[in-house]
């Protein structure tokens, strides 16, 4: 008989390991569906120890174990696995959805919104049902945000607009990141105390801006309000003029 080459033996070993890994994965999937999160993440871990290096479903295992960890309230581990799934398959929307869920559970709401935004951008069929599901997830995330976190979100959006050249960087005055945060917080607080009820919903605006970026005019006005609160009136005036141009 002809002896098997080392390559053939390796391939055969991989096939056997894949079959065994699939069997254990099915057990893990069943445990997860039945609500037994602990058994599920134990089985997914066993599966990961069995899979060959180029196992095609590796990203799925990490994603599913992330869900199992989340259901067991092990949110840091859930985030680690979700990030691994994103690394393995960056174009897979479900991996980013898992990451968003873990970040939300850890109260890292701004990062959760960014992960949801990425996930939604990767959905191939953006029908009404998909969009509604994402809007519910975003709204459920934003309703937990503090004023400080809303301020951080808006400042992050303004920074992104500046980096993309959508709005000009400040030209007459500048302030530290901490000063920006404090000023934006004060702006949100004063607006919510003085505006009519229909205009107080900054969280609603964050939900909207997650899917529909704020206009350049609004971006300039938000930054003008921030600089006004920081007593940087010349830059506030410059931003107001840019908003009107």
HELIX and SHEET records of a PDB file:
HELIX    1   1 UNK A    6  UNK A   33  1                                  28    
HELIX    2   2 UNK A   37  UNK A   50  1                                  14    
HELIX    3   3 UNK A   58  UNK A   71  1                                  14    
HELIX    4   4 UNK A   75  UNK A   88  1                                  14    
HELIX    5   5 UNK A   93  UNK A  105  1                                  13    
HELIX    6   6 UNK A  109  UNK A  122  1                                  14    
HELIX    7   7 UNK A  128  UNK A  142  1                                  15    
HELIX    8   8 UNK A  147  UNK A  163  1                                  17    
HELIX    9   9 UNK A  177  UNK A  194  1                                  18    
HELIX   10  10 UNK A  197  UNK A  199  5                                   3    
HELIX   11  11 UNK A  202  UNK A  211  1                                  10    
HELIX   12  12 UNK A  216  UNK A  229  1                                  14    
HELIX   13  13 UNK A  233  UNK A  244  1                                  12    
END                                                                             
